[in-house]
Amino acid sequence: MANDSSSRLGRWLKRLTGRGGPVIPVVRLQGVIASDQRPGRLNIGGVAPLLKRAFAVKSAPVVAVIVNSPGGSPVQSRLISKRIRDLADEHKKKVLVFVEDAAASGGYFIAVAGDEVIADPSSIVGSIGVIFAGFGFVEAIGKLGIERRVHTAGKNKSTLDPFLPEKKVDVDRIIQLELDVHNVFIDWVKLRRGNKLKGTDDELFTGEYWSGARGLGLGLVDAIGDLHQVLHERYGKDISLKPIEPRRGLISLPFLGFSALTRDAVAALEDRALWSRLGL
């Protein structure tokens, strides 16, 4: 503890006397993107305060953002990505995004907010698409002798009810919704990457994902490297990396009821499924 305090004091004295290197704030965005507030989830509510603090470091020549996410909510992805750009424009700061294991789907939506996207050669990038998945239990409940009773006000309120037979009109409606969201994703990637993109629309926007090395050739990323290597090469050996982490509040004990444990277990399975589809 004493050594750590001495190290911090030494860095502070160097900066005070002008002999230290620049301070670079680092924000780590890791996890599945979802609106619910729980550990391992990314959303604008949890991320916005971190970004605000990072961009408030006036002397920083750049803000570094680490992205490690398999995707999730398209809305939260867009909100986070847009907040990064809004703050970058407001503070006139360059943003370097570093991809670790994955910046896929919504994770890539966030990543392209950077002025540069830098990935490991084995990172997974892309997956520019939209997916809607569910289950159908019509035959199962029939075999169990269960009768499904649904009463709605609004003929489309029971769209894709898993206990009712699938209707083409419902499927068509969902596909149109997916296309609308997909177009938002495509427009954002084209706006941010512009003429850096090397592939055709039919190649880049099918939902396929690639390694960081292949993504470089397609223009999805700008360089191969890692945070420490790139920042030291560009800003010198004396830089100080400043991790921007959530502030620690009062310790609270969660309610360990059956329903809470069930929700956590389901959330963990959902998160695992998103990572697993990338082989991670």
C-alpha positions in Angstrom: 0.0 0.0 0.0 2.9 2.4 0.9 4.7 1.7 -2.4 1.5 2.4 -4.3 1.0 5.7 -2.5 4.6 6.6 -3.2 4.2 5.8 -6.8 1.1 8.0 -7.1 2.9 10.8 -5.3 5.8 10.5 -7.6 3.7 10.7 -10.7 1.8 13.7 -9.2 5.1 15.5 -8.5 6.4 14.8 -12.0 3.2 16.3 -13.6 3.4 19.3 -11.2 6.9 20.1 -12.3 6.3 19.4 -15.9 8.6 16.4 -16.1 6.0 13.7 -16.4 4.3 12.4 -19.5 0.7 13.1 -20.4 -2.2 11.6 -18.5 -4.5 9.5 -20.6 -7.9 8.4 -19.3 -8.9 4.8 -20.1 -12.6 3.7 -20.0 -13.2 0.0 -20.1 -16.6 -1.1 -21.7 -16.9 -4.8 -21.1 -20.0 -7.0 -21.1 -23.3 -7.6 -22.7 -25.2 -4.4 -23.7 -28.6 -4.3 -22.0 -30.8 -1.8 -20.2 -31.0 -3.6 -16.9 -28.6 -2.5 -14.1 -26.6 -5.6 -13.1 -22.9 -6.5 -13.0 -21.4 -7.3 -16.4 -24.0 -5.3 -18.3 -23.3 -2.1 -20.4 -25.9 0.7 -20.7 -26.0 4.5 -20.9 -26.9 4.8 -17.3 -23.7 3.1 -16.1 -21.4 4.3 -18.9 -22.3 8.0 -19.1 -20.7 9.0 -15.8 -17.5 7.3 -16.7 -17.3 9.0 -20.1 -18.0 12.4 -18.5 -15.1 12.0 -16.1 -12.8 10.7 -18.8 -13.4 13.7 -21.1 -13.1 16.1 -18.2 -9.3 15.4 -18.0 -8.4 18.6 -19.8 -4.7 17.9 -20.3 -5.3 14.5 -21.9 -4.2 14.4 -25.5 -6.6 11.6 -26.2 -9.3 9.4 -24.5 -8.8 5.6 -24.7 -11.8 3.3 -24.7 -11.5 -0.4 -24.4 -14.4 -2.4 -25.9 -15.0 -6.0 -25.1 -18.6 -6.9 -25.9 -20.6 -9.5 -28.0 -23.4 -7.0 -28.4 -26.9 -6.7 -27.1 -29.5 -3.9 -27.1 -29.4 -1.8 -30.2 -30.8 1.2 -28.4 -28.2 1.2 -25.6 -25.4 0.6 -28.2 -26.5 3.7 -30.1 -26.9 5.8 -26.9 -23.4 4.9 -25.7 -21.8 5.4 -29.1 -23.5 8.7 -29.6 -22.5 9.9 -26.1 -18.8 9.2 -26.9 -19.1 11.3 -30.1 -21.0 14.1 -28.4 -18.3 14.4 -25.7 -15.5 14.1 -28.2 -16.9 16.9 -30.2 -17.7 19.0 -27.2 -14.2 18.7 -25.7 -12.4 18.4 -29.0 -10.7 15.2 -28.0 -9.6 12.4 -30.2 -10.9 8.9 -29.2 -8.9 5.7 -29.7 -10.9 2.5 -29.3 -9.1 -0.7 -28.5 -10.9 -4.0 -29.1 -10.0 -6.9 -26.9 -11.8 -10.3 -27.4 -14.7 -8.8 -29.3 -16.4 -5.8 -30.7 -19.3 -7.6 -32.3 -22.8 -6.4 -33.2 -23.7 -3.7 -30.6 -20.1 -3.8 -29.4 -19.0 -2.8 -32.9 -21.6 -0.1 -33.0 -19.9 1.4 -29.9 -16.4 0.8 -31.3 -16.9 2.9 -34.4 -17.5 6.0 -32.3 -13.7 6.1 -32.1 -11.6 8.2 -34.4 -9.5 5.1 -34.8 -10.4 1.4 -34.0 -7.4 -0.7 -33.0 -7.8 -4.5 -32.6 -5.8 -7.5 -31.7 -5.2 -9.7 -34.8 -7.3 -12.4 -33.0 -10.1 -10.1 -31.9 -13.6 -10.6 -33.3 -15.1 -7.6 -35.1 -18.2 -6.9 -37.2 -21.5 -8.9 -36.9 -23.3 -5.9 -38.4 -26.8 -7.3 -38.3 -29.9 -7.7 -36.2 -31.3 -10.9 -34.7 -34.7 -11.8 -33.1 -34.9 -15.3 -31.5 -37.4 -17.2 -29.5 -39.1 -20.6 -29.0 -42.4 -22.2 -29.9 -44.2 -24.5 -27.5 -47.5 -25.1 -29.4 -47.1 -28.9 -29.8 -45.6 -29.3 -26.3 -48.5 -27.8 -24.5 -50.9 -29.7 -26.8 -49.3 -33.0 -25.7 -49.6 -31.9 -22.1 -53.3 -31.2 -22.5 -52.8 -27.5 -21.8 -55.2 -25.0 -23.3 -53.8 -21.5 -24.1 -56.2 -18.6 -23.5 -55.2 -15.2 -24.8 -57.5 -12.1 -24.9 -56.1 -8.9 -26.4 -57.3 -5.4 -27.2 -55.4 -4.8 -30.5 -55.2 -7.6 -33.0 -51.4 -7.6 -33.1 -50.8 -7.5 -29.3 -50.0 -11.3 -29.2 -47.4 -11.1 -32.0 -45.2 -14.2 -31.9 -46.7 -15.6 -28.7 -44.6 -18.8 -28.1 -47.7 -20.7 -27.1 -49.7 -19.9 -30.3 -49.0 -21.0 -33.9 -46.7 -18.7 -35.7 -48.4 -16.4 -38.2 -46.8 -15.1 -41.4 -48.1 -11.6 -40.8 -46.3 -11.6 -37.5 -43.0 -12.8 -39.0 -43.2 -10.2 -41.8 -43.7 -7.5 -39.2 -40.7 -8.6 -37.1 -38.5 -8.8 -40.2 -39.5 -5.2 -41.1 -38.6 -4.1 -37.6 -35.2 -5.8 -37.9 -34.6 -4.2 -41.3 -35.3 -0.8 -39.8 -32.9 -1.3 -36.9 -30.3 -2.8 -39.3 -30.4 0.3 -41.5 -29.7 2.5 -38.4 -26.6 0.3 -37.7 -25.5 0.4 -41.4 -25.9 4.2 -41.6 -23.9 4.7 -38.5 -21.0 2.5 -39.7 -20.9 4.2 -43.0 -21.0 7.6 -41.4 -18.2 6.8 -39.0 -16.0 4.7 -41.3 -16.7 6.4 -44.6 -14.3 5.6 -47.4 -12.2 3.5 -45.0 -14.6 0.6 -45.7 -13.1 -1.8 -48.3 -15.9 -4.4 -48.7 -19.2 -4.2 -50.5 -22.5 -3.9 -48.6 -23.3 -7.5 -49.4 -20.1 -8.5 -47.7 -19.9 -6.2 -44.7 -23.5 -6.0 -43.6 -24.7 -9.6 -43.6 -24.1 -10.1 -39.8 -20.9 -12.0 -40.5 -18.0 -11.4 -38.2 -14.2 -11.6 -38.8 -10.9 -11.6 -37.0 -9.2 -8.3 -36.3 -6.6 -9.1 -39.0 -9.3 -9.7 -41.6 -11.2 -6.7 -40.3 -8.2 -4.5 -41.1 -8.3 -5.6 -44.7 -12.1 -4.8 -44.8 -11.6 -1.4 -43.3 -13.6 -2.3 -40.2 -10.5 -1.4 -38.0 -7.6 1.0 -38.6 -4.7 -0.9 -37.1 -3.5 -4.0 -35.3 -2.1 -3.4 -31.8 -2.9 -3.1 -28.1 -3.5 -0.2 -25.7 0.0 -0.1 -24.1 1.9 -0.5 -27.3 0.0 2.1 -29.3 -0.2 4.7 -26.5 3.5 4.4 -25.6 4.5 4.6 -29.3 2.4 7.7 -29.9 2.7 9.6 -26.6 5.9 8.5 -25.1 7.2 6.1 -22.4 6.3 8.5 -19.5 2.5 8.5 -20.1 0.3 7.8 -17.1 -2.8 5.7 -17.8 -5.7 6.8 -15.7 -8.4 4.1 -15.4 -11.9 5.6 -15.1 -13.9 3.2 -13.0 -17.3 3.3 -11.3 -17.2 5.1 -7.9 -17.7 2.8 -5.0 -20.9 3.5 -3.1 -22.3 2.1 0.1 -22.1 -1.7 0.1 -25.6 -3.1 -0.2 -26.7 -6.7 0.2 -28.9 -8.0 -2.6 -32.3 -9.6 -1.8 -31.5 -13.3 -2.2 -35.1 -14.4 -2.9 -35.9 -17.2 -5.3 -37.2 -14.8 -8.1 -34.0 -12.7 -7.8 -31.8 -15.8 -8.1 -33.8 -17.0 -11.0 -33.5 -13.7 -12.9 -29.7 -13.6 -12.3 -29.4 -17.2 -13.5 -31.4 -16.5 -16.6 -29.4 -13.3 -17.3 -26.1 -15.2 -16.9 -27.3 -17.8 -19.4 -28.3 -15.1 -21.9 -24.9 -13.5 -21.5 -23.2 -16.8 -21.9 -25.2 -17.5 -25.1 -24.1 -14.2 -26.7 -20.5 -14.8 -26.0 -20.7 -18.5 -27.1 -22.0 -17.6 -30.5 -18.6 -16.0 -31.1 -16.8 -19.0 -29.8 -15.7 -17.2 -26.7 
